[in-house]
Amino acid sequence: MASCAGQQRGSEVPIGIDFETTYGSDPGSPALVQVPYISESITANRAQNEDDSIDGRRDPKRPSQGNTDVSGNIVVPVDKNYFPYWLKAMFGAPTTTGAGPYTHEYKVDNTNCQPSFLLQKDFADIPQFFKYNGLKINSMAFAFEGDGLLQCTIDVVGASLTESGTDYDATPTTHNYQRYRFLDLTLNEGGSASTEFTQLSFNIGSNLQTDVYPIGGGGNRTALPEGKYSIGGNGRVLFDNMNLYNKALNATESSIEVIGTSGTDSLTIDFNEVEYGLNSPQVTGSEGVFLDLDFQAYFDDHADDSSIVITVVNDIASYA
């Protein structure tokens, strides 16, 4: 692609991801997937530590190099075929059934470690490739409102950065791209269809331990142990009855299911067990009154055996 007076343009920077088999290391056979994205802020920052020794002068001493922090976020479209790779990075490989279309089910994995992956930015006009290894997802944030296209903000933490003039994988995998719209969504609350929600936002956090900088590790993270998931969010609903308020008041267990449907493809997000926090309605003007409800998702005894279940139906045979 032609350059613009040597200036690298963001529209010409593809990003690819590949899953690692050993934390922080390239897999034996590259299998990069070129993923669409909206923006990103993933960087490697290395601290400069001031030398506070006294030597008879007021001039500062040469600083020392500290640990490297690889972190940032990437905003990605919620689409039919690429978004499931990010779900794999959060939950592990799905259980897949069917023979086309295929059904991919993601749940909380209480047995295996959260997958790590590498991410490459291709600055072709420089030319230079920036490859970040040992990345894990620390959180995924969703906000469903308005009438636009769906997106997700993904916060990542990683281990190291390598700059190279050589492409990690010159033939990345690509798929057909089609993004879900707000208009594709329906919502069930407590097992019944609901049209009361005007906004729904939620966050899935894996609570990574980010301070693993061992002696002899070269200032890089050598592991990112995950903690318990934290899953919760907020819904804004029309205050036209007391049903949801009473659920919050009485700490009544309920459920929230969001379904995106486009043709034969679909994305379903199930919070099978939720409780709402109490937040009484406010009158902020002469217009309609809304009720803002915080909620927490959890696992107690639901048959799905997971605090969240995300089901993708599409034409991709495997995300293993």
Buried (B, 14 or more C-beta within 10 A) or exposed (E): EEEEEEEBEEEBBBBBBBBBEEBBBBEEEBBBBBBBBEEBEBEBEEEEEEEEEEEEEEEEEEEEEEBBBBBBBBBBBBBBBBBBBBBBBBBBBBEBEEEEBBBBBBBBBEEEEBBBBBBBBBBBBEEBBBBBBBBBBBBBBBBBEEEEBBBBBBBBBBBBBBEEEEBBBEEBBBBEEBBBBEEBBEBBBBEEEBEBBBBBBBBBBBEBEBEBBEEEBEEBBBBBEBEEBBBBBBBBBBBEEEBBBEBBEEEBBBBBBBBBBBEEBBBBBBBBBBBBEEEEEEEEEEEEEBBBBBBBBBBEEBEBEBBBBBBBBBEBEEBE
